[in-house]
Amino acid sequence: MRMKASEFKAKCLDVMDKAHNYYEEIIITKHGHDVAMLVPVLSPPAKSIFGFLKGSVKIKDNIVRPQKEKWEADKNG
């Protein structure tokens, strides 16, 4: 969409809403020449849940060695 600077000046808040709501680029002209472009700010992409906790877990002991105490689940039938 193209718009004269005088028209943009009169309707700037409505034009900004239109650019945002409809993801429309608006070229502003002055004396028939393009002087500026109003573009919508796109939302940042959603972050993936994969890896978002990276670095938040601390291992304080050996987690693969056998436990000293016997567990009830280890008993045979």
BAFI-3210 file (N, C-alpha, C; in Angstrom, 3 decimals, decimal comma, padded with zeros to 6 digits):
// residues 77
n [1|2|3|4|5|6|7|8|9|10|11|12|13|14|15|16|17|18|19|20|21|22|23|24|25|26|27|28|29|30|31|32|33|34|35|36|37|38|39|40|41|42|43|44|45|46|47|48|49|50|51|52|53|54|55|56|57|58|59|60|61|62|63|64|65|66|67|68|69|70|71|72|73|74|75|76|77]
n.u [000,851|000,518|000,988|000,402|002,509|001,185|-001,343|-000,660|000,263|-002,101|-003,531|-001,959|-001,956|-004,068|-003,105|-000,777|-001,931|-003,268|-001,095|000,072|-002,041|-002,778|-000,434|000,806|002,788|003,545|004,155|005,417|004,979|006,427|005,907|005,525|007,614|009,072|009,673|009,729|009,154|006,699|006,662|005,304|006,050|007,210|006,194|008,437|009,790|008,302|009,823|011,506|010,583|012,424|015,392|015,163|015,680|018,349|021,419|020,377|020,290|022,014|024,359|025,186|026,310|027,463|025,476|025,100|026,099|025,461|022,886|023,245|021,323|018,666|015,952|012,438|011,234|013,189|013,105|012,642|009,704]
n.v [-001,170|002,220|005,526|008,963|011,320|013,356|012,252|010,032|011,343|012,399|010,101|008,374|006,628|004,843|003,732|002,460|000,511|-000,966|-001,938|-003,598|-005,404|-006,623|-007,427|-005,800|-003,985|-000,565|001,998|005,191|008,222|011,221|014,062|012,429|010,618|007,705|007,661|006,465|003,387|001,597|-001,137|-004,188|-005,478|-008,633|-011,412|-013,028|-016,274|-019,162|-020,688|-023,791|-026,664|-028,576|-029,028|-026,797|-026,831|-027,203|-027,395|-026,930|-029,004|-030,614|-033,066|-034,729|-037,010|-040,399|-041,771|-044,238|-046,430|-049,440|-049,507|-049,537|-050,394|-052,835|-053,137|-053,450|-054,091|-055,543|-058,070|-061,554|-063,115]
n.w [000,000|-000,768|000,449|000,860|002,546|003,940|004,290|005,817|008,099|009,094|009,718|011,229|013,577|013,070|010,705|011,604|013,235|011,260|009,759|011,661|012,400|009,972|008,856|006,928|004,632|004,403|002,235|002,403|000,798|-000,551|-002,285|-004,503|-004,392|-002,963|000,463|002,945|004,736|006,378|008,353|009,657|012,905|013,344|015,276|017,508|016,751|018,241|021,022|021,053|022,939|023,274|024,849|026,524|029,225|029,446|031,093|033,596|035,385|037,957|038,638|041,480|042,445|041,787|039,432|038,295|039,662|041,585|044,077|047,652|049,508|049,625|047,436|047,537|045,150|043,897|044,932|044,440|043,416]
ca.u [000,000|001,231|000,234|001,080|002,956|000,140|-002,396|-000,101|000,307|-003,463|-004,098|-000,822|-002,270|-004,867|-002,234|000,084|-002,768|-003,503|000,156|000,254|-003,117|-002,875|000,937|000,892|003,826|003,002|005,191|005,005|005,565|006,468|006,059|005,560|008,792|009,069|010,602|009,779|008,314|006,222|006,517|004,891|007,028|006,746|006,427|009,573|009,334|008,150|010,993|011,289|010,705|013,603|016,606|014,974|016,214|019,767|022,271|019,701|020,385|023,350|024,533|026,071|026,850|027,490|024,089|025,042|026,566|024,356|022,532|023,627|020,149|017,843|014,629|011,381|010,979|014,234|012,860|012,042|008,397]
ca.v [000,000|003,501|006,579|010,264|011,690|014,155|011,315|009,256|012,219|012,541|008,816|007,510|005,571|003,838|003,069|001,545|-000,633|-001,752|-002,633|-004,652|-006,398|-007,313|-007,692|-005,085|-002,967|000,688|002,892|006,589|009,020|012,679|014,639|011,342|009,755|006,877|008,186|005,614|002,195|001,141|-002,593|-004,754|-006,256|-010,011|-012,048|-013,953|-017,663|-019,838|-021,483|-025,233|-027,190|-029,437|-028,394|-025,550|-026,983|-027,525|-026,726|-026,676|-030,190|-030,844|-034,422|-034,586|-038,305|-041,376|-042,213|-045,543|-047,520|-050,118|-048,983|-050,416|-050,982|-053,696|-052,599|-054,453|-054,464|-056,466|-059,402|-062,537|-063,596]
ca.w [000,000|-000,810|001,120|000,911|003,893|004,594|004,694|006,922|009,270|009,618|010,134|011,566|014,538|012,361|009,732|012,361|013,611|010,052|009,449|012,661|012,370|008,685|008,384|005,658|004,514|003,891|001,726|002,560|-000,283|-000,394|-003,626|-005,479|-004,212|-001,759|001,468|004,136|004,701|007,680|008,280|010,945|013,664|013,419|016,569|017,461|016,677|019,527|021,380|021,122|024,300|023,294|025,341|027,265|030,585|029,338|032,064|034,865|036,235|038,493|039,156|042,633|042,851|040,710|039,264|037,645|040,531|042,276|045,397|048,761|050,140|048,780|047,154|047,535|043,757|043,468|045,506|043,526|043,698]
c.u [000,898|000,340|001,063|001,426|001,886|-001,004|-001,921|-000,098|-001,069|-003,999|-003,049|-001,171|-003,095|-004,012|-001,303|-000,694|-003,002|-002,255|000,358|-000,777|-003,147|-001,504|001,162|002,018|003,212|004,164|004,641|005,747|005,496|006,803|006,240|006,736|008,662|010,108|010,726|008,877|007,971|005,968|006,099|006,046|006,455|007,068|007,627|009,064|009,266|009,380|010,602|011,398|011,895|014,814|016,404|015,459|017,708|020,573|021,627|019,784|021,834|023,393|025,579|026,713|026,856|026,088|023,980|025,526|025,361|024,119|022,887|022,405|019,354|016,464|013,618|011,094|012,015|014,015|012,215|010,790|008,048]
c.v [001,235|004,581|007,862|010,589|012,479|013,262|010,462|010,070|012,318|011,238|007,858|006,383|004,463|003,045|002,084|000,310|-001,550|-002,556|-003,813|-005,770|-007,223|-007,642|-007,061|-004,056|-001,731|001,581|004,309|007,411|010,502|013,244|013,544|010,395|008,960|007,413|007,290|004,403|001,809|-000,357|-003,126|-005,495|-007,659|-010,569|-012,974|-015,388|-018,288|-020,696|-022,952|-025,685|-028,127|-028,628|-027,151|-025,631|-027,297|-026,697|-026,506|-027,859|-030,373|-032,257|-034,347|-035,901|-039,218|-041,965|-043,596|-046,690|-048,157|-049,507|-050,009|-051,107|-051,802|-053,059|-053,737|-054,936|-055,455|-057,891|-060,301|-063,115|-064,209]
c.w [000,000|-000,206|001,123|002,363|004,634|005,077|005,873|008,213|009,916|010,219|010,700|012,544|013,894|011,379|010,446|012,804|012,415|009,684|010,396|012,508|011,090|008,087|007,009|005,709|003,873|003,490|001,787|001,514|000,044|-001,768|-004,679|-005,359|-002,911|-000,777|002,699|003,937|006,133|007,544|009,644|011,604|013,795|014,790|016,464|017,406|018,061|019,793|021,473|022,574|024,410|023,756|026,186|028,712|030,594|030,349|033,420|035,835|036,672|039,070|040,257|043,061|041,634|040,562|038,621|038,528|041,234|043,662|046,472|049,365|049,120|048,616|047,123|046,112|043,239|043,977|044,455|044,160|044,921]
res [m|r|m|k|a|s|e|f|k|a|k|c|l|d|v|m|d|k|a|h|n|y|y|e|e|i|i|i|t|k|h|g|h|d|v|a|m|l|v|p|v|l|s|p|p|a|k|s|i|f|g|f|l|k|g|s|v|k|i|k|d|n|i|v|r|p|q|k|e|k|w|e|a|d|k|n|g]
***
